[in-house]
Amino acid sequence: MHDINAEQLFIVGVGRSGTTLLQSMFAAHPAVDYMPETSFLRRYVATRCLQRLYNTGGEDAVVTALHNDEFFARFRLDASSLVRQALEVGGALDAALYLQVVQVYLSEGRSWIGDKDPRLIEFLPLIAALFPQSKVINIIRDPRDILNSKKRAAWSRSGHVWKHIFANRVQLRMGRKCGKRFSGGNYHEVIYEELITSPQKVLLDLCQKVGLPFDEAMLSFGEAAKKLVFESELSWKKETFGPLLQENKEKWKDGLSPKEILLTESSCSEAMEIGKYCFDERRYKLCLFDRLWMLAGATVIKLATLPYMIYRNIKVMKACRRIC
């Protein structure tokens, strides 16, 4: 458990669900500071790899590792100074380092600090253990549009369709279950399609829920996005610069094959229900190969869901015990 003299807001969600857009909107708020996406909590705090590195190689080894981390470089902070300050604070080195970064990013006069990492949706107990009063927003999008987007984004297009559908299914289940259990009333959900269609209405509601006064600046998020999106991410995040693409939905109708649509709908039924998404009413005549592909995919995805959730839960709870 760690105290920070500011309200904390974490944004999570299945990859390509709109986390960067939502982050940019909150980052445009005059009372909010948002750190760049580095996955520091997930890659370092959850694994304590910097602490282990310090135990074997000392301070220099930790500083070198951070200097060589392209994601840590996004902070544009002096690793040597941060490590030194974290060691003076004591405790778990990885967590102490994160706290130092938060303090640096929290500008004078700002009362909120935010962090965004989509895959933290699998690590919500860790957030609650470190920062019990923090707010968490899970953004949910049509799973078919998520798959369509992942098939095109540079970082994910090489992944197998089954893998993407599995990730959507299991991450949403874990996020909703753990969010409600560990964060309680501080856990909130927002539907991507509602956000892009009625941004002011949705943001007003979200701000009220988390306890942040709404500001019109949140609707002009382009400049905030430019500070948070890096050159290596432009190919799949440039639309975040604005203007808001209110028609950025149902792209799956032209982008996915019939077998991909049907497998996504059957495997991600929870997302379909939450977002009140309509099932595809087009009647498809699948060939035998496509039917076998769907059957095999559905079987693998469903059989792997519970084991993965158990595995991830064990890992995360172990990390929570080490830190707290």
VOBA-1610 file (N, C-alpha, C; in pm, whole numbers, padded with zeros to 5 digits, always signed):
BEGIN
Met+00085-00119+00000Met+00000+00000+00000Met+00088+00124+00000His+00063+00214-00092His+00146+00333-00105His+00058+00457-00115Asp+00102+00563-00049Asp+00027+00688-00050Asp+00090+00788-00146Ile+00008+00847-00230Ile+00051+00952-00322Ile-00043+01069-00302Asn+00011+01187-00298Asn-00069+01306-00271Asn-00146+01350-00395Ala-00223+01259-00450Ala-00304+01287-00569Ala-00398+01170-00592Glu-00507+01197-00661Glu-00597+01089-00703Glu-00532+01017-00821Gln-00552+00886-00826Gln-00491+00807-00933Gln-00598+00743-01021Leu-00573+00747-01151Leu-00668+00694-01248Leu-00597+00601-01345Phe-00633+00474-01342Phe-00575+00375-01433Phe-00677+00341-01542Ile-00630+00339-01666Ile-00715+00302-01779Ile-00665+00170-01835Val-00755+00073-01845Val-00721-00060-01895Val-00825-00102-01998Gly-00800-00214-02062Gly-00894-00267-02160Gly-00825-00365-02251Val-00901-00445-02319Val-00846-00534-02420Val-00774-00449-02524Gly-00661-00496-02574Gly-00586-00420-02673Gly-00672-00378-02791Arg-00656-00254-02836Arg-00731-00195-02947Arg-00877-00166-02911Ser-00902-00144-02783Ser-01039-00114-02740Ser-01065+00035-02724Gly-00962+00118-02742Gly-00980+00262-02729Gly-00916+00323-02607Thr-00821+00251-02546Thr-00757+00302-02425Thr-00679+00431-02450Thr-00613+00442-02566Thr-00535+00563-02595Thr-00626+00684-02612Leu-00739+00665-02676Leu-00835+00774-02692Leu-00883+00823-02556Leu-00923+00731-02470Leu-00973+00769-02338Leu-00863+00834-02254Gln-00742+00780-02265Gln-00628+00839-02195Gln-00607+00984-02238Ser-00612+01008-02368Ser-00590+01142-02422Ser-00697+01239-02374Met-00820+01192-02364Met-00929+01278-02318Met-00906+01321-02174Phe-00867+01227-02089Phe-00841+01263-01949Phe-00712+01345-01936Ala-00614+01316-02021Ala-00489+01391-02016Ala-00509+01537-02055Ala-00615+01565-02132Ala-00645+01703-02172Ala-00708+01783-02059His-00749+01715-01953His-00811+01783-01838His-00704+01863-01763Pro-00730+01987-01729Pro-00629+02071-01663Pro-00586+02024-01524Ala-00662+01933-01463Ala-00626+01885-01330Ala-00555+01750-01333Val-00534+01697-01455Val-00480+01561-01468Val-00345+01561-01538Asp-00250+01487-01480Asp-00123+01458-01546Asp-00126+01311-01586Tyr-00086+01281-01709Tyr-00083+01142-01753Tyr+00057+01103-01797Met+00103+00990-01746Met+00234+00939-01783Met+00224+00867-01918Pro+00333+00861-01994Pro+00331+00786-02119Pro+00318+00637-02091Glu+00270+00563-02188Glu+00252+00419-02170Glu+00387+00347-02174Thr+00425+00286-02063Thr+00553+00214-02053Thr+00538+00073-01998Ser+00421+00037-01950Ser+00397-00095-01889Ser+00488-00120-01769Phe+00529-00013-01700Phe+00623-00027-01589Phe+00567-00116-01478Leu+00443-00096-01441Leu+00384-00177-01335Leu+00384-00325-01370Arg+00346-00353-01492Arg+00335-00493-01535Arg+00471-00558-01557Arg+00563-00485-01618Arg+00692-00544-01654Arg+00792-00546-01539Tyr+00781-00450-01449Tyr+00880-00440-01342Tyr+00822-00465-01203Val+00721-00388-01165Val+00667-00401-01030Val+00610-00541-01006Ala+00539-00595-01104Ala+00479-00728-01089Ala+00582-00839-01085Thr+00696-00818-01149Thr+00798-00924-01158Thr+00915-00905-01062Arg+00933-00782-01013Arg+01045-00747-00925Arg+01179-00777-00991Cys+01186-00769-01120Cys+01310-00804-01190Cys+01422-00704-01160Leu+01388-00578-01136Leu+01492-00479-01103Leu+01549-00505-00965Gln+01465-00548-00872Gln+01513-00583-00739Gln+01610-00700-00746Arg+01575-00801-00825Arg+01665-00916-00841Arg+01795-00874-00908Leu+01784-00786-01005Leu+01903-00737-01074Leu+01992-00659-00977Tyr+01931-00582-00891Tyr+02008-00506-00791Tyr+02077-00601-00693Asn+02009-00708-00655Asn+02066-00803-00561Asn+02190-00873-00616Thr+02194-00889-00748Thr+02308-00959-00810Thr+02412-00865-00870Gly+02368-00750-00921Gly+02462-00662-00990Gly+02474-00522-00936Gly+02394-00489-00835Gly+02404-00358-00774Gly+02334-00248-00852Glu+02355-00126-00806Glu+02287-00009-00863Glu+02319+00012-01010Asp+02444-00009-01049Asp+02484+00014-01188Asp+02409-00078-01284Ala+02385-00202-01241Ala+02315-00298-01326Ala+02171-00253-01351Val+02107-00198-01248Val+01970-00150-01262Val+01964-00030-01355Val+02056+00064-01336Val+02060+00183-01420Val+02084+00147-01566Thr+02174+00052-01590Thr+02203+00008-01727Thr+02079-00054-01791Ala+02008-00136-01715Ala+01887-00201-01768Ala+01783-00097-01807Leu+01767+00005-01726Leu+01669+00109-01756Leu+01713+00194-01875His+01843+00219-01885His+01894+00294-02000His+01868+00221-02131Asn+01869+00088-02125Asn+01850+00006-02245Asn+01703-00025-02273Asp+01615+00023-02190Asp+01471-00003-02206Asp+01407+00110-02288Glu+01367+00078-02411Glu+01309+00181-02498Glu+01178+00237-02444Phe+01106+00159-02366Phe+00981+00209-02310Phe+01006+00301-02191Phe+01102+00265-02108Phe+01138+00353-01996Phe+01187+00488-02048Ala+01251+00486-02165Ala+01303+00610-02224Ala+01192+00710-02252Arg+01069+00663-02264Arg+00956+00753-02289Arg+00933+00851-02174Phe+00978+00813-02055Phe+00964+00902-01941Phe+01052+01027-01955Arg+01162+01011-02030Arg+01260+01120-02046Arg+01311+01166-01909Leu+01343+01068-01825Leu+01393+01096-01691Leu+01531+01034-01672Asp+01606+01087-01579Asp+01740+01037-01549Asp+01730+00911-01464Ala+01764+00798-01521Ala+01753+00670-01450Ala+01841+00667-01326Ser+01961+00720-01336Ser+02055+00717-01222Ser+01996+00788-01101Ser+01940+00905-01124Ser+01882+00983-01015Ser+01761+00912-00954Leu+01677+00855-01040Leu+01558+00786-00991Leu+01594+00664-00908Val+01690+00587-00954Val+01732+00467-00881Val+01789+00506-00745Arg+01869+00609-00744Arg+01931+00655-00619Arg+01823+00698-00519Gln+01726+00772-00567Gln+01618+00818-00479Gln+01533+00701-00430Ala+01508+00604-00518Ala+01428+00487-00480Ala+01499+00405-00374Leu+01630+00391-00386Leu+01707+00316-00286Leu+01705+00387-00151Glu+01702+00518-00153Glu+01695+00594-00028Glu+01561+00574+00041Val+01455+00563-00039Val+01321+00541+00016Val+01312+00403+00080Gly+01376+00304+00017Gly+01374+00168+00069Gly+01252+00089+00023Gly+01243-00034+00069Gly+01134-00122+00027Gly+01164-00186-00107Ala+01061-00244-00168Ala+01079-00309-00298Ala+01124-00206-00401Leu+01237-00231-00465Leu+01297-00132-00554Leu+01206-00095-00670Asp+01145-00195-00732Asp+01061-00168-00850Asp+00944-00076-00816Ala+00878-00105-00703Ala+00765-00022-00661Ala+00812+00118-00621Ala+00926+00125-00552Ala+00980+00255-00511Ala+01015+00340-00633Leu+01067+00276-00737Leu+01099+00348-00861Leu+00973+00404-00926Tyr+00870+00324-00929Tyr+00744+00369-00988Tyr+00691+00491-00913Leu+00699+00488-00782Leu+00652+00600-00702Leu+00733+00726-00731Gln+00863+00710-00752Gln+00946+00825-00785Gln+00904+00887-00918Val+00875+00801-01016Val+00830+00850-01147Val+00698+00926-01133Val+00606+00870-01056Val+00477+00935-01035Val+00495+01074-00975Gln+00581+01083-00874Gln+00602+01212-00808Gln+00661+01315-00904Val+00750+01270-00993Val+00810+01361-01090Val+00706+01411-01189Tyr+00617+01322-01233Tyr+00517+01358-01334Tyr+00403+01441-01279Leu+00385+01436-01149Leu+00274+01510-01089Leu+00311+01658-01078Ser+00262+01737-01171Ser+00295+01879-01176Ser+00230+01955-01061Glu+00290+02068-01028Glu+00234+02153-00924Glu+00097+02203-00968Gly+00001+02190-00879Gly-00134+02235-00911Gly-00223+02127-00968Arg-00165+02015-01008Arg-00245+01903-01059Arg-00283+01811-00942Ser-00404+01767-00940Ser-00452+01684-00829Ser-00478+01539-00870Trp-00455+01508-00999Trp-00476+01373-01050Trp-00355+01328-01129Ile-00322+01199-01117Ile-00214+01140-01196Ile-00267+01011-01259Gly-00237+00990-01385Gly-00291+00874-01454Gly-00186+00785-01516Asp-00220+00660-01532Asp-00135+00563-01601Asp-00226+00477-01686Lys-00175+00436-01800Lys-00255+00357-01894Lys-00172+00243-01950Asp-00225+00123-01937Asp-00163+00004-01994Asp-00276-00096-02016Pro-00315-00119-02142Pro-00428-00208-02167Pro-00418-00342-02095Arg-00300-00402-02096Arg-00289-00537-02041Arg-00288-00540-01888Leu-00286-00424-01825Leu-00304-00422-01680Leu-00441-00475-01641Ile-00526-00495-01740Ile-00657-00555-01715Ile-00641-00693-01651Glu-00525-00756-01671Glu-00496-00886-01610Glu-00430-00871-01473Phe-00401-00748-01431Phe-00325-00725-01308Phe-00398-00632-01212Leu-00529-00628-01216Leu-00603-00534-01133Leu-00585-00557-00982Pro-00566-00680-00935Pro-00538-00697-00791Pro-00409-00626-00749Leu-00312-00619-00839Leu-00186-00551-00809Leu-00209-00402-00790Ile-00291-00342-00877Ile-00322-00200-00865Ile-00390-00173-00731Ala-00486-00258-00696Ala-00560-00239-00570Ala-00470-00257-00449Ala-00374-00348-00459Ala-00282-00372-00347Ala-00187-00254-00328Leu-00139-00199-00438Leu-00046-00086-00431Leu-00117+00044-00396Phe-00232+00066-00459Phe-00304+00193-00445Phe-00453+00165-00423Pro-00492+00133-00301Pro-00630+00089-00273Pro-00738+00190-00312Gln-00706+00318-00312Gln-00807+00420-00341Gln-00807+00464-00487Ser-00723+00401-00569Ser-00713+00441-00710Ser-00841+00406-00785Lys-00867+00483-00891Lys-00982+00459-00977Lys-00937+00381-01101Val-01020+00288-01146Val-00989+00206-01263Val-01104+00216-01362Ile-01070+00246-01488Ile-01171+00249-01594Ile-01135+00143-01697Asn-01228+00053-01722Asn-01212-00054-01821Asn-01297-00017-01942Ile-01233+00008-02055Ile-01307+00045-02176Ile-01335-00080-02259Ile-01460-00096-02301Ile-01505-00217-02369Ile-01551-00181-02510Arg-01508-00261-02607Arg-01540-00235-02747Arg-01592-00363-02813Asp-01666-00348-02921Asp-01714-00462-02998Asp-01596-00556-03028Pro-01602-00682-02982Pro-01488-00772-03002Pro-01456-00798-03148Arg-01553-00783-03236Arg-01527-00802-03379Arg-01445-00686-03434Asp-01472-00565-03388Asp-01392-00450-03431Asp-01252-00457-03371Ile-01242-00512-03251Ile-01109-00529-03190Ile-01026-00624-03274Leu-01085-00736-03314Leu-01013-00831-03398Leu-00975-00768-03530Asn-01067-00697-03591Asn-01040-00630-03718Asn-00923-00533-03705Ser-00919-00460-03594Ser-00812-00364-03570Ser-00680-00434-03543Lys-00683-00542-03466Lys-00560-00614-03435Lys-00498-00678-03560Lys-00582-00715-03654Lys-00530-00774-03778Lys-00456-00672-03862Arg-00471-00544-03829Arg-00409-00439-03909Arg-00298-00363-03836Ala-00302-00361-03705Ala-00200-00288-03628Ala-00065-00358-03640Ala+00041-00280-03649Ala+00176-00335-03670Ala+00217-00430-03558Trp+00180-00399-03435Trp+00226-00479-03321Trp+00151-00612-03308Ser+00036-00625-03373Ser-00047-00743-03349Ser-00086-00821-03474Arg-00059-00768-03592Arg-00113-00832-03713Arg-00052-00968-03742Ser+00063-00999-03683Ser+00125-01130-03706Ser+00066-01238-03615Gly-00014-01198-03517Gly-00073-01294-03424Gly-00187-01372-03487His-00205-01494-03441His-00312-01579-03494His-00448-01527-03448Val-00548-01542-03532Val-00683-01496-03501Val-00733-01559-03372Trp-00708-01688-03353Trp-00752-01754-03231Trp-00693-01686-03108Lys-00567-01648-03117Lys-00499-01582-03005Lys-00567-01450-02971His-00601-01373-03072His-00666-01244-03049His-00804-01262-02986Ile-00879-01358-03035Ile-01013-01383-02981Ile-01003-01434-02838Phe-00907-01522-02813Phe-00884-01574-02678Phe-00851-01461-02581Ala-00761-01371-02625Ala-00722-01259-02539Ala-00843-01173-02503Asn-00929-01149-02600Asn-01048-01069-02574Asn-01137-01137-02470Arg-01159-01263-02490Arg-01247-01340-02401Arg-01194-01344-02258Val-01068-01383-02243Val-01012-01405-02109Val-00982-01274-02038Gln-00933-01173-02110Gln-00899-01047-02045Gln-01024-00975-01995Leu-01129-00976-02073Leu-01252-00911-02028Leu-01308-00980-01904Arg-01304-01112-01903Arg-01354-01186-01787Arg-01272-01155-01662Met-01141-01157-01678Met-01054-01129-01564Met-01071-00986-01515Gly-01077-00892-01609Gly-01089-00752-01571Gly-01217-00723-01495Arg-01328-00775-01542Arg-01456-00750-01476Arg-01463-00818-01340Lys-01415-00941-01334Lys-01420-01015-01209Lys-01331-00952-01103Cys-01206-00925-01140Cys-01111-00871-01043Cys-01137-00724-01014Gly-01183-00650-01114Gly-01212-00509-01092Gly-01318-00491-00985Lys-01426-00565-00997Lys-01535-00553-00901Lys-01495-00608-00765Arg-01414-00713-00764Arg-01376-00776-00637Arg-01274-00693-00559Phe-01173-00642-00629Phe-01063-00576-00559Phe-01074-00424-00554Ser-01141-00363-00651Ser-01154-00217-00650Ser-01294-00171-00611Gly-01389-00261-00614Gly-01524-00228-00570Gly-01583-00110-00644Gly-01626-00010-00568Gly-01689+00108-00627Gly-01595+00198-00704Asn-01465+00170-00697Asn-01367+00248-00773Asn-01341+00189-00912Tyr-01409+00079-00943Tyr-01397+00017-01075Tyr-01515+00061-01162His-01484+00107-01283His-01588+00157-01373His-01566+00103-01514Glu-01675+00099-01590Glu-01669+00052-01729Glu-01729+00157-01821Val-01677+00161-01943Val-01731+00252-02044Val-01731+00180-02178Ile-01833+00202-02256Ile-01845+00139-02387Ile-01785+00232-02493Tyr-01691+00181-02570Tyr-01619+00261-02670Tyr-01715+00328-02768Glu-01811+00254-02819Glu-01902+00308-02919Glu-01986+00423-02862Glu-02021+00415-02735Glu-02095+00524-02672Glu-02005+00646-02654Leu-01877+00621-02625Leu-01782+00730-02605Leu-01763+00812-02732Ile-01748+00744-02847Ile-01723+00818-02971Ile-01850+00880-03027Thr-01965+00825-02992Thr-02093+00878-03041Thr-02141+00997-02958Ser-02128+00986-02827Ser-02173+01093-02736Ser-02063+01123-02634Pro-01952+01178-02679Pro-01837+01196-02591Pro-01864+01282-02467Gln-01934+01393-02484Gln-01957+01480-02368Gln-02045+01412-02264Lys-02149+01348-02308Lys-02239+01279-02216Lys-02166+01168-02140Val-02087+01089-02212Val-02016+00977-02149Val-01908+01027-02054Leu-01834+01130-02095Leu-01728+01184-02009Leu-01786+01251-01885Leu-01898+01318-01900Leu-01965+01377-01784Leu-01998+01269-01681Asp-02052+01159-01730Asp-02089+01047-01643Asp-01966+00984-01579Leu-01861+00964-01658Leu-01739+00904-01605Leu-01676+00994-01499Cys-01667+01122-01529Cys-01607+01216-01435Cys-01684+01217-01303Gln-01814+01212-01312Gln-01896+01210-01191Gln-01868+01084-01109Lys-01852+00972-01178Lys-01828+00845-01108Lys-01693+00842-01038Val-01590+00897-01103Val-01457+00892-01042Val-01431+01009-00949Gly-01518+01111-00952Gly-01501+01224-00863Gly-01417+01337-00918Leu-01410+01347-01050Leu-01334+01453-01116Leu-01431+01548-01186Pro-01427+01678-01156Pro-01516+01772-01225Pro-01490+01771-01376Phe-01594+01760-01454Phe-01579+01759-01599Phe-01526+01893-01648Asp-01442+01889-01752Asp-01391+02010-01813Asp-01404+01999-01964Glu-01448+02105-02029Glu-01467+02106-02174Glu-01339+02072-02249Ala-01225+02095-02187Ala-01096+02068-02252Ala-01081+01921-02289Met-01155+01834-02221Met-01146+01691-02248Met-01193+01657-02389Leu-01274+01743-02446Leu-01326+01719-02581Leu-01229+01765-02689Ser-01126+01838-02648Ser-01021+01883-02741Ser-00891+01816-02700Phe-00880+01690-02733Phe-00774+01605-02680Phe-00655+01587-02773Gly-00659+01649-02889Gly-00555+01626-02990Gly-00415+01655-02943Glu-00394+01770-02879Glu-00261+01808-02834Glu-00212+01716-02723Ala-00302+01676-02636Ala-00265+01582-02529Ala-00222+01449-02589Ala-00292+01405-02693Ala-00258+01279-02759Ala-00120+01283-02821Lys-00084+01396-02880Lys+00047+01408-02945Lys+00162+01393-02846Lys+00137+01427-02721Lys+00240+01414-02618Lys+00252+01270-02567Leu+00148+01191-02591Leu+00144+01055-02536Leu+00170+00947-02639Val+00152+00979-02767Val+00174+00881-02874Val+00312+00903-02935Phe+00389+00795-02943Phe+00527+00806-02992Phe+00535+00764-03138Glu+00645+00803-03202Glu+00660+00781-03345Glu+00643+00635-03383Ser+00692+00544-03299Ser+00683+00401-03329Ser+00540+00350-03325Glu+00447+00430-03271Glu+00308+00388-03257Glu+00215+00457-03357Leu+00268+00547-03436Leu+00183+00629-03523Leu+00098+00549-03619Ser+00150+00436-03667Ser+00077+00360-03768Ser-00057+00308-03718Trp-00072+00291-03588Trp-00200+00242-03537Trp-00265+00335-03434Lys-00202+00449-03404Lys-00260+00539-03304Lys-00282+00682-03355Lys-00244+00709-03479Lys-00251+00847-03527Lys-00392+00904-03528Glu-00494+00816-03535Glu-00632+00867-03537Glu-00669+00932-03404Thr-00589+00905-03300Thr-00616+00963-03169Thr-00593+01113-03167Phe-00519+01164-03265Phe-00491+01308-03269Phe-00617+01389-03300Gly-00721+01323-03345Gly-00845+01392-03376Gly-00855+01427-03524Pro-00972+01470-03569Pro-01094+01483-03489Pro-01151+01346-03451Leu-01244+01346-03358Leu-01303+01222-03311Leu-01378+01152-03424Leu-01345+01025-03445Leu-01407+00947-03553Leu-01535+00881-03501Gln-01646+00951-03512Gln-01771+00901-03456Gln-01826+00780-03532Glu-01777+00758-03653Glu-01824+00644-03732Glu-01726+00527-03726Asn-01633+00531-03632Asn-01531+00426-03623Asn-01587+00303-03551Lys-01681+00240-03613Lys-01742+00119-03558Lys-01800+00036-03671Glu-01821-00091-03641Glu-01875-00188-03737Glu-01788-00201-03861Lys-01659-00173-03847Lys-01566-00194-03958Lys-01545-00343-03985Trp-01581-00424-03888Trp-01565-00568-03900Trp-01651-00626-04014Lys-01759-00558-04048Lys-01849-00610-04151Lys-01779-00629-04285Asp-01680-00545-04312Asp-01604-00555-04436Asp-01464-00611-04415Gly-01418-00612-04289Gly-01280-00650-04263Gly-01258-00793-04219Leu-01363-00861-04173Leu-01348-00998-04124Leu-01418-01098-04216Ser-01367-01218-04217Ser-01429-01326-04293Ser-01545-01383-04213Pro-01638-01454-04277Pro-01751-01511-04204Pro-01709-01599-04087Lys-01607-01682-04105Lys-01566-01771-03996Lys-01509-01692-03879Glu-01440-01582-03908Glu-01385-01499-03801Glu-01496-01429-03723Ile-01597-01383-03795Ile-01710-01316-03731Ile-01783-01413-03638Leu-01814-01530-03689Leu-01892-01627-03612Leu-01814-01679-03491Leu-01684-01701-03506Leu-01603-01749-03394Leu-01592-01642-03286Thr-01577-01518-03327Thr-01569-01408-03230Thr-01699-01393-03153Glu-01811-01399-03224Glu-01940-01383-03158Glu-01967-01494-03058Ser-01929-01616-03092Ser-01956-01728-03002Ser-01859-01732-02884Ser-01735-01691-02906Ser-01633-01698-02801Ser-01637-01577-02708Cys-01683-01465-02757Cys-01684-01340-02678Cys-01826-01297-02647Ser-01907-01391-02605Ser-02048-01362-02578Ser-02065-01260-02465Glu-01973-01260-02368Glu-01984-01165-02257Glu-01971-01021-02307Ala-01873-00998-02394Ala-01855-00864-02451Ala-01975-00825-02536Met-02028-00921-02612Met-02144-00893-02697Met-02263-00849-02611Glu-02278-00913-02496Glu-02391-00881-02407Glu-02372-00747-02339Ile-02251-00720-02290Ile-02224-00595-02218Ile-02248-00474-02309Gly-02194-00482-02430Gly-02207-00370-02522Gly-02337-00368-02599Lys-02420-00469-02577Lys-02548-00482-02648Lys-02527-00478-02800Tyr-02423-00550-02843Tyr-02391-00554-02985Tyr-02481-00655-03056Cys-02528-00620-03173Cys-02615-00709-03250Cys-02531-00815-03321Phe-02578-00937-03316Phe-02511-01045-03387Phe-02532-01028-03537Asp-02436-01075-03612Asp-02444-01066-03758Asp-02561-01151-03808Glu-02652-01091-03879Glu-02772-01162-03926Glu-02755-01218-04067Arg-02641-01191-04126Arg-02619-01248-04259Arg-02603-01400-04249Arg-02660-01470-04342Arg-02654-01616-04339Arg-02536-01663-04424Tyr-02446-01733-04358Tyr-02326-01779-04427Tyr-02331-01929-04451Lys-02283-01970-04566Lys-02267-02112-04595Lys-02118-02143-04593Leu-02073-02196-04479Leu-01930-02223-04463Leu-01893-02357-04523Cys-01777-02362-04582Cys-01728-02489-04635Cys-01684-02577-04518Leu-01658-02703-04545Leu-01621-02797-04440Leu-01494-02753-04368Phe-01397-02703-04442Phe-01271-02659-04381Phe-01296-02545-04281Asp-01380-02449-04320Asp-01408-02336-04231Asp-01484-02381-04107Arg-01572-02478-04124Arg-01646-02529-04008Arg-01552-02600-03910Leu-01460-02677-03964Leu-01361-02744-03879Leu-01270-02642-03811Trp-01234-02537-03885Trp-01151-02429-03829Trp-01222-02364-03711Met-01351-02337-03728Met-01430-02276-03620Met-01442-02369-03500Leu-01469-02495-03525Leu-01485-02592-03418Leu-01356-02607-03338Ala-01245-02618-03410Ala-01116-02631-03342Ala-01083-02505-03262Gly-01108-02389-03323Gly-01080-02263-03254Gly-01164-02246-03129Ala-01293-02273-03140Ala-01382-02259-03025Ala-01342-02353-02913Thr-01301-02475-02949Thr-01260-02573-02849Thr-01134-02529-02776Val-01035-02487-02852Val-00908-02443-02793Val-00930-02322-02702Ile-01005-02225-02751Ile-01030-02101-02675Ile-01103-02130-02544Lys-01206-02211-02550Lys-01284-02238-02429Lys-01207-02324-02329Leu-01132-02423-02379Leu-01056-02509-02289Leu-00941-02435-02222Ala-00887-02335-02291Ala-00771-02262-02237Ala-00810-02149-02142Thr-00936-02110-02142Thr-00977-01992-02065Thr-00953-02007-01916Leu-01009-02109-01854Leu-00996-02125-01709Leu-00851-02149-01666Pro-00777-02239-01732Pro-00636-02258-01692Pro-00555-02128-01697Tyr-00578-02047-01801Tyr-00502-01922-01810Tyr-00542-01827-01697Met-00669-01819-01667Met-00714-01730-01560Met-00656-01773-01426Ile-00650-01903-01402Ile-00591-01954-01278Ile-00442-01922-01273Tyr-00374-01947-01385Tyr-00230-01919-01393Tyr-00201-01771-01366Arg-00274-01682-01433Arg-00250-01540-01416Arg-00282-01495-01274Asn-00389-01549-01217Asn-00427-01512-01082Asn-00320-01551-00981Ile-00264-01670-00999Ile-00157-01715-00908Ile-00037-01621-00917Lys+00001-01587-01040Lys+00116-01498-01061Lys+00093-01360-00998Val-00024-01305-01021Val-00054-01170-00972Val-00065-01167-00820Met-00132-01266-00763Met-00146-01268-00618Met-00012-01290-00549Lys+00075-01365-00613Lys+00210-01384-00561Lys+00285-01251-00560Ala+00268-01175-00668Ala+00331-01042-00676Ala+00276-00950-00569Cys+00147-00957-00543Cys+00085-00874-00440Cys+00142-00906-00302Arg+00161-01033-00273Arg+00215-01072-00142Arg+00359-01025-00125Arg+00435-01029-00233Arg+00575-00986-00224Arg+00586-00836-00197Ile+00498-00762-00257Ile+00505-00616-00247Ile+00446-00566-00116Cys+00336-00626-00078Cys+00262-00574+00037Cys+00289-00652+00165
//
